[in-house]
């Protein structure tokens, strides 16, 4: 059985894809927001990778972007495969999708996991309303990546994010085909 070590941001999408991935795996989710604490991210990753190795996993797939400057160095001793993306957004919509949207301006992207975790992440960054509005002032708005087709039931959460950041939001429907393909490619790289 494979092990997947994933940022908690991806939990709902990975569980939705579980029946379609075509291989058995045990999922291990790390706390969302570790990307704002490199030491914490490294420690959590190493601990989980050690656990997966000692459990005799057939292979380890890591669902993170380049969230740590030493990501490749951290993973190397574990023969773990990192999905091919820069961050959680282009894991879900592709780099080209981000670039196409960027033609309209700079946007802050929220996946369902981000929408659930933003308060904790901002708290880790010591961001109150003033800091959030100042730090995000260059964004034209936010984009909710509707990976779970749940946007209509998340309006209250989106309005709360808007009230805190002053970023108007829009909804972007997202198919999980790209996310599924980068997970599959990471698994196949372990078989080479």
N, C-alpha and C positions, 0 to 999 in steps of 0.2 A: 504494500500500500504506500502511496505517496503521501507526503506531508506538504501542506500549503501554509506558509507563514505569511500572514496578511495584515496590513493596516486595517484597523477596525472600520475605517471609512468604506471599505469594500465588502463588509460582511453581508449586507442584504443582497447585493448583486451576485456575489459568489454563491450564496445559498440558493438563489433563484436559478443560477446556471448549473448547479450540482448535477441534476439528472441528465443534462445535455453534454457534459464534458467528456463522457465516455471512459472515465477511469475513476477508480476508488481513491479517495484521499481523506485524510484527517485534517481538518482546518484548525489553525491556531491564530487567534486574532489578538493583535497588540493594540494598546490604547490609541485611539485617534489623537492626533496632535503631537506625537513624539517628534515630529519633524522640527518643532521649535526648540528642542533640547537635544543637541547632537549626542551628548554623553548618555542621556537617558535612552535615546533611540538605539545607540550602539549596545548598551548593556542589555536592553530588552531583546534585541535581535540575537545577540550571542547566546543569551540564556535559552531562548527558544530553539535556536539552531542546535545547540548542545543537546537539548532534550530530544529533538527529532532524530539526531544521529544516534543517541543511546537507545531510542525506541526501535532502531533498525529500519527506518524508513527506506523505501526503495529509491527515493529521490526527494529532494526538497525544492519546491517552487516558492519563490518569494514575490509577493504582490506588493511592491513598493515601486516608486519612481526613484529618481536620483535624489532622495530626501536627505542623504548624508554625503558629505564630500568624499568620504572613504568607503562608500557602499561596496565597490568591487573588492576592496581589500578585506572588508568585514566578512564577505560571503566566501571568499576563495578557499579557506581551509575546510569548508563544509561541502564543496562541490554542489553548491546550490545554484539554481537558475533564476535569475532576476527577469521579470517581464520587461519587454522592450518599450519603455516609455520614459519621459522626463518626470512626469508627475501624475497624480491621480486623475487629473482632467484629461490629459491626452491618452490615458489608459482607457477612458470611457468614450471619448469622441474623436480621437486621432489628432495628431499634430496639425494636419491639414485642416481639420474642422476648426481647431483653435485659430489657425492663421486666417481662415475665411471669415470667422466672426470678428477677428481683430481689425479687419478692414473697416468695420463700423465704429471702432474705438476700443478702448481698454475696458474689459469686464472682469468682474470677480465671479468665479464659478462655484456653485453649490451643488453637490450631489446630495442624495438623501442622507448619506452618512455625515456629510459636512453640515447639513441643516440641523441634524441631531446634535452635532458636537461643537458647533461654533462657539457657544458660550464658554465651554471648558477650555477650548483652544485660546480664545481671547483672554480668559482669566490667567492662563499660563504665561501669556505675553504681557500681563498687567495692563490690558486695554480696557478702559471704561469707554463711555460714549464719546468723550472728547478725543481720546487717543484713536479710537476706531475711525471716527470721521476725519481726523487729520491724516491718519495713515492710509486711508482708503479714498482720500479726496481726489486722486487722479483717475479713479474708475468712473466710467460713464454710468454704470449700473451693475446689477448682478444678474446672473443667468442660472436658473434652476435646471439642472440636467435631469430630466424626467425619466430616469432609467427604470423606475418601477411602475410608471404610469399612474402615479398617485398625486399628481400636482393639484388636482381639485380638492383633495382632502388635506393638503399642506398649506393652504392659503393663510391660515392664522400664523403658522410658523414663519412663512415668508414675510408677512406683514411685520412680525416682531423683529426679524432681521433688518427690514427696511427702516423701522422706527429707530433701531440702534445705530445703524450705519449711514442712514439717509441715502441709500442706494436703491433706486427703483429697480424692480425685478421684472424679468420676462421668463417665459417657460420655453425650454428647448426639448422637444421629444428626442429620445435617444434609444437606439436599438443596441442591444448588448452583443451583437455579432463581433464587433472589433475587440471588445474585452475578452470574449470567448477565444478569439483567434490568438491573441497574445499569450494567453494562459496555455493554450495548446502548443504553441511554438516553444514556449519555455520548457514544457514537459518533453517535447521531442528533442530538444537540445541536450537533455539529460541522457537520452538513449543513444546519442552518437558516440 
